[in-house]
C-alpha cells in the first residue's frame, strides 16, 4: 500500500483529502506546520525516510494574497523554498510529488483560457512566489511529478468566498460583488478526488503542468448570485467594478484555465461549477 505524505492538511484541499482518505487504499500521513516544518529540509527528509513515503502531495501554501506583499520572506519560504526542498527530496529518494499551484502565475490579461504553456507574468508577491516554486521544481525535475494549477478554491472547510457570502447574506440586505473578474471556481473536494484518482497514472520523465478547475465560466458577481439563490437568502447582490473594491494585491481580471490536457491524459471527468456548489452547500447544510 502506497505511503502518502500530505502537507497542509488543515487547508481546504488538505482537509478534503482527509475526508476522502477512507475511500482509497493508500496509507496517509497528514501533516501541517505544527507537525512538520516543510521549510526545514532535514525535517522533511527524516520524515520521508522514517515513514517510507513514496508520494508527497504538497497542499501547503502561503495563500494570504494581500498579506504576502508585506510578508514576502515568509511567503517565499512556504511557496518557493519549501517546494524546492520537497522536489530535491523527491528526486533523491525517487518518489512522486504532486504540487498545487495557482492561476496567479498569470497576469489575467488573456482573452482565451490559459493553457499550461502560456507565458507567466504574476502581478504580485503571492503569484511570484508560487511561480518561483514551480520553476525550481521544474529545474530539479523529480521524475513522476506534476504541478496542478487551480483557481478560486472553496470548500466546506476554512475561510473562502462561499462561506463569506453565506455569512454576509444572512447579515446584510445587499452586497456589492465584483463583476469584471472572470474565471471558474474550484470545489476543493473535486480537486482532492482528482488528485487521488490520477495518482496511479502519474508517470513522466519530467515535471508536467496541468490545469484544474470546475467547468464553466462566470464572474464573482455570478458566483455570489448563485450562492444566494441556492441558499435562498434574500440579500441583493449588486455588480461593482474592481476599482470600487481596491485591495493591496492586484487580482487577475481573467483566470479561465484550459483543462483539456488533464482531461485527455488522465481520462478525467470534471464537474460543472453549479453542481459542485450545490454539493458544497449540502455539506454545509445551507442548500434550500
Secondary structure as UniProt FT lines:
FT   STRAND          3..7
FT   TURN            9..10
FT   HELIX           12..20
FT   HELIX           21..23
FT   STRAND          27..30
FT   TURN            33..35
FT   TURN            38..39
FT   HELIX           41..50
FT   TURN            51..52
FT   STRAND          55..58
FT   TURN            65..66
FT   HELIX           67..69
FT   HELIX           72..76
FT   HELIX           77..81
FT   HELIX           82..93
FT   STRAND          96..102
FT   HELIX           103..105
FT   TURN            116..117
FT   HELIX           125..140
FT   STRAND          145..150
FT   STRAND          153..154
FT   HELIX           161..171
FT   STRAND          174..178
FT   STRAND          182..183
FT   STRAND          186..187
FT   HELIX           188..198
FT   HELIX           199..201
FT   STRAND          208..211
FT   STRAND          218..219
FT   HELIX           220..231
FT   STRAND          236..240
FT   HELIX           242..244
FT   HELIX           260..266
FT   HELIX           273..284
//
